[in-house]
Amino acid sequence: MFSAIPDLNLTRVPRRPRILAQIAATVFTLVASCTALAQGVNYRVAIEAPDPLDDLLQDNLDLLRWQGNPRLDMDQLQRLVKAVPEQANMLIATEGYYSPRVSAGLDTSGSTPVARVIVDPGKPTIVGDVDLTLKGFEPVGADAKPFDGAELRNRWALPVGARFRQADWEAAKRNLLRQVIQVRYPRAQLVESSAIVDPDVQRALLKVVLDSGPEARFGDIKIEGLKRYPSTIITNLNQIQPGEEYSEAALQAFQARLQDTGYFSGVEVSTDPGEMLDEQIDALAEGPAAKPKPPVENPVTLPVLVRVTENKQRNVSVGLGFSTNTGARAQVSYDDLNVYGLRMKSNLIMETRRQSANADFFFPTTAKGYNDSFGASFERNDLQGEITAVARLAARRAWGTPRRERNLTFEYLTEQQTIDGQPPERSKSLPLTFSYTMREVDNLLLPTRGFIANATLGGALLPVLTDERFIRASARVVGYKSLGAKSSLVLRAEAGALASAQKAGVPSTFLFRAGGDGSVRGYGYQALGVKEGDATVGGRYLVTGSAEYQYWFKPPWGVAFFVDAGNAADKIPDLKPKLGYGVGARWRSPVGPINVDVAYGQAAKEVRLHFSLGFTF
């Protein structure tokens, strides 16, 4: 018995390590298999296709979307490669190629499999014929203008001879419908559209049938959401008359005017959809067995619906900033939208070289579109050895549109001017100034084509509260010209003149200086003018100009090269231009163009950094 126990122990001890080793080997094999499965098949894809088909296939082929997937094995990869020709044919057809030759294969000769795709797109499909049928569009009333169907056909975006692409075909139909529903016919519909493609001759036959539906006229205005402020704030800005022909542009212009008032955080101006919804609900309720309805009223009357969300009555905001013109800035603003029925806006601004405080009160816009206001302000400037402190009372009237803006200002101001080494001088004036701004650009915030021009004419002509009578005129224009998809040219010119018996007694705010952002870069802010001792003061005349080339290497990012020139003087022969030139960075931000420039002032023989947001006017 004792001898049997040792025998049993001797036979079991060797087997335990062997079993553990087998278990460990099995676990290792499973782990290795799972690891290999988790990694999937590593492969590359090589596509030979002309642009833009190369990018189209790169972005949409399943073969590339599955790349790097840990669950993909070799069998699945081979099935993906086999499916490439059919999938590629469908994708390439959207670009107008209906007879392509596509080959795909898997090269496993190397350590990493390579899926090769070769595409010969063949000839593109061309639009062979366009059948554009217009239904309806009959003028309503004896004095109604007939709809210009010929002009609509001329604006068709996919004419005969154009390359047929699916995206262009869909866009052309949308644009066609959009042009119609914007004016007179908001219920127009595409009742039929087809594109028949013959791949043998590479021709596409297009057919579009457009039904105008009833003509629409504007009805009365309805207002929703107005609680705190009087309805005249809205009705005075409404230029849409009942019975007027429907126009989407008129609705958008009305909405823009309301948004600009500052009374509302949200504004939506549209036609009331209630009538149309009632018709659809009635049709669904009655079903297919319903009795025939009388013809739809033509023209149909659409009430104008205005939905607003009111701003808070009072608002306080603070801000910090920096300008290469006037230095560091701290600002506090306080607005009250209802001070005895008027809107008040006030600001306190503290900058390194400028300090100002102002409060303005705005009347609600009148029914004729006038924006009247009055206010008071104080401003102190410390520039180029001259310190000015100006107190002002002003009454203003503004009218027009953002593209045709007019402004008339009547003000009384007093100024104290202190020049280094001289006793302070005081002056007062009672001028009247008219300003007109024209904006003919493709985009008011980020213009790339067109021009913006401003002209002002004013002066103090009566010897009432005025130390020195004068007349002042100035003009400024900025032109934008596109030179291609990635480059543009910006040209700027400015000129001004002041006529008076003598310069003394004319407040310095009506004199001219140059230099700084938006003027002549490479020089300090308002550093170009008339020398009086160690100080630089304003002159009677001003001339500046600028040429800037912009290259957008990766929109919205770009680089600019510029040359500026200009000066201010008391005599025209002394207007010897000072030159500045340099390079800058550009960013078309959502709030406007941001410019950072490094400029060399040739006369000053120094380099300056300039930073600006947006444009001057």
C-alpha positions in Angstrom: 0.0 0.0 0.0 2.8 2.3 0.9 4.6 1.4 -2.3 1.5 2.0 -4.5 1.1 5.6 -3.4 4.6 6.7 -4.5 4.0 4.9 -7.9 0.8 6.9 -8.4 2.5 10.2 -7.5 5.3 9.5 -9.9 3.0 8.8 -12.9 0.8 11.9 -12.3 3.5 14.5 -11.8 4.9 14.4 -15.3 1.4 14.7 -17.0 0.4 18.0 -15.2 3.0 20.2 -17.0 2.0 18.5 -20.4 -1.7 19.3 -19.9 -0.9 22.9 -18.8 1.3 23.3 -21.8 -1.4 22.1 -24.2 -3.9 24.5 -22.6 -1.5 27.4 -23.0 -0.8 26.5 -26.6 -4.5 26.4 -27.3 -5.1 29.7 -25.7 -2.1 31.2 -27.5 -3.5 30.0 -30.8 -7.0 31.4 -30.1 -5.4 34.8 -29.1 -3.3 34.9 -32.2 -6.3 34.0 -34.3 -8.4 36.8 -32.7 -5.6 39.2 -33.1 -5.3 38.5 -36.8 -9.1 38.7 -37.1 -9.1 42.1 -35.3 -6.4 43.4 -37.6 -8.3 42.4 -40.8 -6.7 42.4 -44.2 -4.3 45.2 -44.8 -4.4 46.4 -48.5 -3.9 49.4 -50.7 -6.1 50.8 -53.4 -4.6 52.3 -56.6 -7.1 54.2 -58.9 -6.2 55.3 -62.4 -8.9 57.7 -63.6 -9.0 61.3 -64.9 -10.1 64.1 -62.7 -12.7 64.6 -61.3 -13.6 60.9 -61.6 -10.6 60.0 -59.4 -12.0 62.0 -56.5 -15.5 60.6 -57.1 -14.3 57.0 -56.8 -12.1 57.7 -53.9 -15.0 59.1 -51.9 -17.7 56.6 -52.8 -16.3 53.1 -53.7 -17.1 50.4 -51.0 -13.6 49.1 -51.7 -12.2 52.3 -50.0 -14.8 52.6 -47.3 -14.0 49.1 -46.0 -10.2 49.8 -45.9 -8.9 49.3 -42.4 -12.0 47.5 -41.2 -10.9 44.8 -38.7 -13.6 42.3 -39.8 -12.6 42.2 -43.5 -11.0 38.9 -44.6 -9.5 38.0 -48.0 -12.7 36.5 -49.4 -14.6 39.6 -48.6 -11.9 41.7 -50.2 -12.0 39.7 -53.4 -15.8 40.2 -53.5 -15.4 44.0 -53.1 -12.9 44.1 -56.0 -15.3 42.1 -58.1 -18.1 44.6 -57.4 -16.0 47.6 -58.4 -16.9 47.8 -62.2 -20.6 47.8 -61.6 -20.4 50.3 -58.8 -18.0 52.5 -60.7 -20.2 52.5 -63.8 -23.1 53.9 -61.7 -20.9 56.6 -60.1 -19.3 57.6 -63.4 -22.7 57.9 -65.1 -23.6 60.7 -62.7 -20.8 62.7 -64.4 -22.2 62.1 -67.9 -20.2 59.1 -69.0 -22.5 56.2 -69.9 -20.0 54.0 -71.8 -17.0 53.7 -69.6 -14.5 50.8 -69.5 -13.7 49.8 -65.9 -11.3 47.0 -64.9 -10.4 46.0 -61.4 -8.1 43.3 -60.0 -6.3 42.3 -56.9 -2.5 42.0 -57.0 -1.2 39.7 -54.2 2.3 39.3 -55.4 3.7 41.6 -52.7 3.6 41.6 -48.9 0.5 43.9 -49.1 -2.3 43.2 -51.5 -3.0 46.0 -54.0 -6.5 46.5 -55.5 -6.0 48.2 -58.8 -8.9 50.1 -60.6 -8.4 51.4 -64.1 -11.1 53.7 -65.7 -11.4 54.9 -69.3 -14.6 57.0 -69.1 -15.0 57.4 -72.9 -16.8 60.3 -74.4 -19.1 62.5 -72.2 -22.9 62.7 -72.9 -24.0 66.0 -74.5 -27.5 67.5 -74.3 -29.1 66.9 -77.7 -32.5 68.6 -77.2 -34.5 70.4 -74.5 -38.3 70.3 -74.5 -39.4 72.9 -72.0 -43.2 73.2 -71.8 -44.9 75.9 -69.8 -48.5 75.4 -68.7 -50.6 78.2 -67.3 -48.9 81.5 -67.0 -51.9 83.4 -68.4 -52.0 87.0 -67.2 -54.9 87.9 -64.9 -56.6 91.2 -65.6 -56.6 93.6 -68.5 -53.5 95.5 -67.2 -51.5 92.5 -66.2 -48.1 91.9 -68.0 -47.7 88.6 -69.8 -45.2 86.3 -68.4 -41.9 86.3 -70.3 -41.6 82.6 -71.1 -38.9 83.3 -73.7 -36.6 84.8 -71.1 -37.2 81.9 -68.8 -36.2 79.5 -71.6 -33.1 81.6 -72.3 -32.0 81.2 -68.6 -32.3 77.4 -68.7 -29.0 76.3 -67.1 -28.5 73.1 -69.2 -28.8 74.1 -72.9 -28.2 72.1 -76.0 -24.5 71.2 -76.4 -23.8 71.3 -72.7 -22.3 68.3 -71.0 -25.0 66.3 -69.2 -24.3 65.6 -65.6 -26.9 64.3 -63.1 -26.0 67.1 -60.6 -26.4 69.8 -63.3 -29.7 68.3 -64.4 -31.1 68.4 -60.9 -29.7 71.9 -60.3 -31.2 73.2 -63.6 -34.7 72.0 -62.7 -34.4 73.5 -59.2 -33.2 76.8 -60.7 -36.1 76.9 -63.2 -38.7 76.3 -60.5 -37.0 78.8 -58.2 -37.1 81.6 -60.8 -40.9 81.1 -61.2 -41.9 80.8 -57.6 -40.0 83.9 -56.6 -42.4 86.2 -58.5 -46.1 85.9 -59.2 -46.4 82.1 -59.1 -45.4 80.7 -55.7 -47.4 77.5 -56.3 -45.7 76.5 -59.5 -44.8 72.8 -59.8 -42.7 70.6 -62.0 -45.4 68.1 -63.2 -43.1 66.1 -65.4 -39.4 65.7 -66.1 -37.3 63.1 -67.9 -33.8 62.6 -69.3 -33.5 60.0 -72.0 -29.8 59.1 -72.6 -28.6 57.2 -75.7 -25.1 55.9 -74.8 -24.4 54.9 -78.3 -24.4 58.5 -79.6 -23.7 60.2 -76.3 -26.8 62.3 -76.4 -29.4 63.2 -73.8 -32.9 64.3 -74.6 -34.4 66.4 -71.8 -38.1 67.2 -71.1 -39.5 69.4 -68.4 -43.2 70.4 -68.0 -43.8 73.3 -65.6 -47.2 74.3 -64.3 -47.5 77.8 -63.0 -50.5 77.3 -60.8 -52.6 80.4 -59.9 -51.1 83.8 -59.9 -50.6 85.2 -56.3 -51.2 88.7 -54.9 -50.4 90.0 -51.4 -53.1 90.3 -48.8 -53.3 92.1 -45.5 -50.5 91.9 -42.9 -50.7 89.6 -39.8 -48.4 90.0 -36.9 -47.5 87.4 -34.3 -45.2 87.6 -31.3 -45.4 91.4 -30.7 -46.1 92.2 -27.0 -43.8 94.9 -25.7 -43.5 97.3 -28.5 -46.0 99.2 -30.7 -47.2 97.7 -33.9 -46.1 100.8 -35.8 -42.5 99.6 -35.5 -43.6 96.9 -38.0 -46.3 98.5 -40.1 -44.2 101.6 -40.8 -41.6 99.5 -42.4 -44.1 97.5 -44.5 -43.8 98.6 -48.2 -46.0 95.8 -49.4 -49.5 96.9 -50.4 -52.6 94.6 -50.5 -53.3 93.5 -54.1 -49.6 93.9 -55.1 -48.1 91.1 -57.2 -46.4 88.4 -55.1 -42.6 88.8 -54.9 -40.2 86.8 -52.6 -37.7 89.7 -52.8 -40.3 92.0 -51.3 -40.8 89.6 -48.4 -37.0 89.3 -47.9 -36.5 93.1 -48.0 -39.3 93.6 -45.4 -37.7 91.0 -43.2 -34.3 92.7 -43.5 -35.7 96.1 -42.5 -37.3 94.6 -39.4 -34.1 92.8 -38.4 -32.1 96.0 -38.7 -34.3 97.8 -36.2 -32.7 96.1 -33.2 -36.1 95.4 -31.6 -36.2 91.7 -32.5 -33.9 88.8 -32.0 -35.8 86.8 -34.6 -37.9 87.8 -37.6 -39.7 85.7 -40.2 -41.7 87.3 -43.0 -43.7 84.9 -45.2 -47.1 84.4 -46.8 -49.6 82.8 -44.5 -49.7 79.1 -45.4 -53.0 78.5 -43.6 -55.1 78.7 -46.8 -52.9 76.2 -48.7 -52.9 73.8 -45.7 -56.7 74.0 -45.4 -57.0 73.0 -49.1 -54.7 70.0 -48.6 -56.5 68.9 -45.4 -59.9 69.2 -47.2 -58.6 67.1 -50.1 -57.3 64.4 -47.8 -60.5 64.3 -45.7 -62.8 64.0 -48.8 -60.7 61.2 -50.5 -60.7 60.2 -54.1 -64.5 59.9 -54.3 -65.0 63.6 -53.5 -67.2 65.8 -55.7 -65.4 68.0 -58.1 -64.4 71.3 -56.7 -64.8 74.7 -58.3 -61.7 76.0 -60.0 -59.0 77.5 -57.8 -59.4 81.3 -57.4 -57.0 83.1 -59.8 -55.4 85.2 -58.6 -55.1 83.8 -55.1 -54.7 86.3 -52.2 -51.9 85.4 -49.7 -51.8 87.3 -46.4 -48.4 88.5 -45.3 -47.4 86.9 -42.0 -44.8 88.5 -39.7 -43.5 86.4 -36.8 -41.2 88.2 -34.4 -39.3 87.3 -31.3 -38.7 90.5 -29.2 -35.3 91.4 -27.8 -34.9 92.2 -24.2 -35.7 95.8 -23.5 -32.4 96.6 -21.8 -29.0 95.1 -22.6 -25.5 95.7 -21.2 -22.4 94.5 -23.0 -18.7 94.9 -22.4 -15.7 94.2 -24.6 -12.0 94.3 -25.0 -10.0 94.8 -28.2 -7.0 96.1 -29.9 -6.4 98.3 -33.0 -3.1 99.2 -34.6 -4.7 102.6 -35.2 -5.8 103.6 -31.7 -4.3 100.9 -29.4 -5.9 98.8 -26.7 -9.6 99.2 -26.2 -12.2 98.6 -23.4 -15.8 99.2 -24.2 -19.2 99.3 -22.3 -22.5 99.5 -24.1 -26.0 100.1 -22.7 -29.1 99.8 -24.9 -32.7 100.4 -24.0 -35.3 99.7 -26.6 -38.1 101.7 -25.0 -37.2 105.1 -23.5 -40.5 107.1 -23.8 -41.1 105.2 -27.0 -37.6 105.8 -28.4 -34.7 103.4 -28.7 -31.5 104.5 -26.9 -28.0 103.3 -27.7 -25.0 104.4 -25.6 -21.3 103.6 -25.6 -18.3 104.3 -23.5 -15.0 103.5 -25.2 -11.5 103.9 -23.7 -8.6 103.4 -26.1 -4.9 104.3 -25.8 -5.2 107.2 -28.1 -8.9 107.9 -28.2 -11.7 108.1 -25.6 -15.3 108.7 -26.3 -18.8 108.6 -24.8 -22.1 108.9 -26.7 -25.9 108.4 -26.3 -28.3 108.4 -29.2 -32.1 108.2 -29.3 -33.9 106.7 -32.3 -37.5 107.3 -33.3 -39.4 104.4 -34.9 -38.9 104.3 -38.7 -41.6 106.4 -40.4 -44.0 105.1 -43.0 -41.9 106.8 -45.7 -38.8 105.0 -44.5 -37.1 107.8 -42.6 -34.9 106.9 -39.6 -34.6 110.0 -37.4 -32.4 110.3 -34.3 -30.7 112.8 -32.0 -27.9 112.4 -29.5 -24.9 113.8 -27.8 -21.2 112.7 -27.7 -17.8 113.6 -26.4 -14.5 112.5 -27.9 -10.9 113.0 -27.1 -8.0 112.2 -29.4 -4.3 112.2 -28.8 -2.7 111.8 -32.2 0.7 112.9 -33.6 1.3 115.6 -31.0 -2.2 117.1 -31.3 -4.9 116.7 -28.6 -8.5 117.4 -29.5 -11.6 117.3 -27.3 -14.9 117.6 -29.1 -18.4 117.9 -27.6 -21.3 117.4 -30.0 -25.1 117.7 -30.2 -26.6 116.2 -33.4 -29.8 115.5 -35.2 -29.8 113.0 -38.1 -32.1 111.6 -40.7 -31.2 108.4 -42.6 -33.1 106.8 -45.4 -32.7 104.5 -48.4 -31.6 100.9 -48.6 -28.3 99.2 -47.7 -27.3 99.6 -51.3 -28.4 103.2 -51.6 -28.0 104.9 -48.3 -28.5 108.6 -47.6 -27.8 110.5 -44.4 -28.4 114.1 -43.4 -26.8 115.4 -40.2 -27.3 118.8 -38.5 -25.0 119.3 -35.5 -23.5 121.8 -33.1 -20.0 121.1 -31.8 -17.3 122.8 -29.8 -13.7 121.8 -29.9 -10.6 122.4 -27.8 -7.3 121.8 -29.7 -4.0 121.6 -28.0 -0.7 121.4 -30.0 2.6 120.6 -28.3 4.2 123.8 -27.1 1.2 126.1 -27.9 -1.7 127.4 -25.8 -5.1 125.6 -26.4 -7.5 127.0 -29.0 -11.3 126.7 -28.9 -13.7 126.7 -31.9 -17.4 126.1 -32.5 -19.4 125.3 -35.6 -23.0 124.6 -36.7 -22.6 122.5 -39.9 -25.1 120.6 -42.1 -23.7 117.5 -43.9 -25.2 115.2 -46.5 -23.8 111.8 -47.2 -24.6 109.3 -50.0 -23.3 105.7 -50.2 -23.8 103.4 -53.2 -23.0 99.7 -52.9 -22.9 97.8 -56.1 -21.3 94.5 -55.0 -22.1 90.9 -55.1 -22.0 90.5 -51.4 -22.4 93.3 -48.8 -20.4 91.5 -46.2 -17.7 89.8 -48.3 -17.6 91.6 -51.7 -15.6 90.1 -54.5 -17.0 92.0 -57.5 -18.4 95.5 -58.0 -17.8 98.8 -56.2 -18.7 100.8 -53.1 -18.7 104.6 -53.4 -19.4 107.4 -50.8 -19.7 111.1 -51.3 -20.2 113.8 -48.6 -20.9 117.5 -49.0 -21.4 119.9 -46.1 -20.4 122.9 -44.2 -21.3 125.8 -41.9 -22.5 128.6 -44.2 -24.2 130.9 -41.7 -22.4 133.1 -39.1 -24.5 131.5 -36.3 -22.7 129.7 -33.5 -19.8 129.4 -36.0 -16.3 130.8 -35.7 -15.3 130.2 -39.3 -17.6 129.5 -42.2 -16.5 126.7 -44.6 -17.6 124.1 -47.2 -16.2 120.6 -47.2 -16.5 117.9 -49.8 -15.0 114.4 -50.0 -15.4 111.2 -52.0 -14.2 107.6 -51.6 -14.5 104.6 -53.9 -13.4 101.0 -53.5 -13.6 98.6 -56.5 -13.4 94.8 -56.5 -12.6 92.8 -59.6 -12.3 89.0 -59.8 -9.2 87.8 -61.8 -10.2 84.1 -61.8 -11.2 81.4 -59.3 -8.4 82.2 -56.9 -7.3 85.8 -57.4 -8.8 89.3 -57.2 -7.9 93.0 -57.4 -9.0 95.7 -54.9 -8.6 99.3 -56.0 -9.2 102.3 -53.6 -9.2 106.0 -54.1 -10.1 109.0 -51.8 -10.1 112.7 -52.2 -11.3 115.7 -50.2 -11.2 119.5 -50.1 -12.1 122.3 -47.7 -12.8 125.9 -48.7 -12.8 128.7 -46.1 -11.4 132.2 -45.7 -8.9 130.9 -43.1 -8.1 127.6 -41.5 -8.2 128.9 -38.0 -11.6 128.5 -36.4 -12.5 125.4 -38.5 -12.8 122.4 -36.1 -10.1 119.8 -36.8 -12.7 117.1 -37.3 -13.5 118.7 -40.7 -9.8 118.8 -41.8 -8.0 115.9 -43.6 -5.3 113.5 -42.5 -3.9 110.3 -44.0 -2.1 107.2 -42.8 -3.0 103.9 -41.0 -5.4 101.1 -41.8 -7.7 101.8 -44.7 -5.5 104.8 -45.8 -1.8 104.7 -46.4 -0.3 101.6 -44.8 3.3 101.8 -43.6 2.6 105.0 -41.6 1.1 105.7 -38.2 -2.6 106.4 -37.8 -3.3 109.9 -39.3 0.4 110.6 -39.3 0.3 112.3 -42.7 -0.8 115.9 -42.7 0.5 119.4 -42.0 3.5 119.9 -39.7 3.1 122.4 -36.9 6.2 122.2 -34.8 6.6 118.6 -33.7 2.9 117.9 -34.2 1.0 116.8 -37.3 -2.4 118.4 -37.8 -5.1 118.2 -40.5 -4.9 119.9 -43.9 -7.3 121.4 -46.4 -6.8 118.8 -49.1 -6.5 115.0 -49.2 -5.6 112.5 -52.0 -4.9 108.7 -51.4 -5.0 105.6 -53.6 -4.3 101.9 -53.2 -3.9 98.8 -55.4 -4.0 95.4 -53.8 -3.7 91.9 -55.4 -5.2 89.1 -53.5 -4.5 85.4 -54.0 -6.8 82.8 -52.3 -4.6 79.8 -52.0 -7.0 77.9 -49.8 -10.3 79.8 -49.5 -11.2 81.4 -47.2 -7.4 81.9 -46.6 -5.4 84.2 -48.8 -2.4 86.4 -49.2 -2.2 90.0 -50.5 0.4 92.3 -52.0 -0.3 96.0 -52.0 0.9 99.5 -52.8 -0.6 102.6 -51.1 0.1 106.3 -51.7 -1.3 109.6 -50.5 -1.0 112.6 -48.3 -2.8 115.6 -46.8 -1.8 119.3 -47.1 -2.9 122.9 -47.0 -2.0 123.5 -50.6 -2.5 121.3 -53.6 1.2 121.6 -54.8 2.2 120.2 -51.4 0.2 117.0 -51.9 3.3 115.0 -52.6 2.2 111.4 -52.1 3.9 109.2 -49.5 4.4 105.6 -50.6 3.8 102.5 -48.6 3.9 98.8 -49.8 3.9 95.4 -48.3 2.3 92.0 -47.9 -0.6 90.7 -45.8 -2.7 87.7 -44.8 -6.5 87.5 -45.5 -9.3 85.5 -43.9 -12.9 85.7 -45.0 -14.4 85.2 -41.6 -18.2 84.9 -41.0 -18.2 88.5 -39.6 -16.3 90.0 -42.5 -12.8 90.1 -44.0 -9.9 90.1 -41.5 -6.7 91.6 -42.7 -3.2 91.5 -41.2 -0.6 93.5 -43.1 3.1 94.2 -42.8 3.9 97.5 -44.6 7.0 99.5 -45.3 6.6 103.3 -45.3 9.1 104.6 -47.8 9.2 108.2 -46.4 9.2 107.1 -42.8 11.7 104.3 -43.5 10.0 101.9 -41.1 8.0 98.8 -41.0 4.5 98.7 -39.4 2.0 96.0 -38.6 -1.6 96.8 -39.5 -4.7 94.9 -38.4 -8.3 95.5 -39.6 -11.7 93.8 -39.7 -14.1 94.5 -42.6 -13.9 97.6 -44.8 -14.4 101.2 -44.1 -17.9 101.8 -45.3 
